């Protein structure tokens, strides 16, 4: 089973902050946007983990290489 993703002390935290600062956010607005981005990332990763678990359990069909890369 996959484990939940933590954004507390990793490179994603810095990437989120760099992106928000480059967009001009600062002060309280930066903190608010950071909290929103971080929550969104945790939610998205949680969904990916759930889908991966379902594929591993055989209750959901995974994408084929053709689905991902197309036909040659």
C-alpha positions in Angstrom: 0.0 0.0 0.0 1.2 3.5 -0.8 1.7 5.9 2.1 0.2 9.5 2.3 2.3 12.3 0.9 3.6 14.9 3.2 4.5 18.4 2.0 5.7 19.7 5.3 9.5 19.5 4.8 10.2 18.7 1.2 11.1 20.4 -2.1 7.4 20.8 -3.0 7.1 23.4 -0.2 9.9 25.5 -1.7 8.5 25.1 -5.2 5.1 26.3 -4.1 6.6 29.3 -2.3 8.9 30.2 -5.2 6.0 30.1 -7.6 3.8 32.2 -5.5 6.5 34.8 -4.9 7.2 34.9 -8.6 3.5 35.7 -9.1 3.9 38.7 -6.8 2.3 37.4 -3.6 3.7 38.6 -0.2 2.6 38.9 3.4 -0.7 37.6 4.5 -1.8 37.0 0.9 1.2 34.8 0.3 0.4 32.8 3.4 -3.2 32.4 2.3 -2.3 31.3 -1.2 0.4 28.9 0.1 -2.2 27.2 2.4 -4.6 26.9 -0.6 -1.9 25.4 -2.8 -0.6 23.0 -0.2 -4.2 21.8 0.6 -4.8 21.3 -3.1 -1.6 19.3 -3.6 -2.4 17.1 -0.6 -5.9 16.4 -2.0 -4.6 15.7 -5.5 -1.9 13.3 -4.2 -4.5 11.6 -2.0 -6.7 11.0 -5.0 -3.7 9.5 -6.9 -2.9 7.2 -4.0 -6.5 6.0 -3.9 -6.5 5.3 -7.6 -3.2 3.5 -7.4 -4.5 1.3 -4.6 -7.6 0.5 -6.6 -5.5 -0.4 -9.6 -3.3 -2.6 -7.5 -6.3 -4.3 -5.9 -7.8 -5.0 -9.4 -10.9 -2.9 -8.7 -10.0 -0.3 -11.2 -8.4 -0.6 -14.6 -5.1 1.2 -15.1 -4.0 3.1 -18.2 -2.1 1.2 -20.9 1.1 2.4 -22.5 -1.0 3.1 -25.6 -3.3 5.3 -23.5 -0.4 7.3 -22.3 1.9 7.4 -25.3 -0.5 6.7 -28.2 -0.1 4.2 -30.9 3.0 4.0 -33.0 
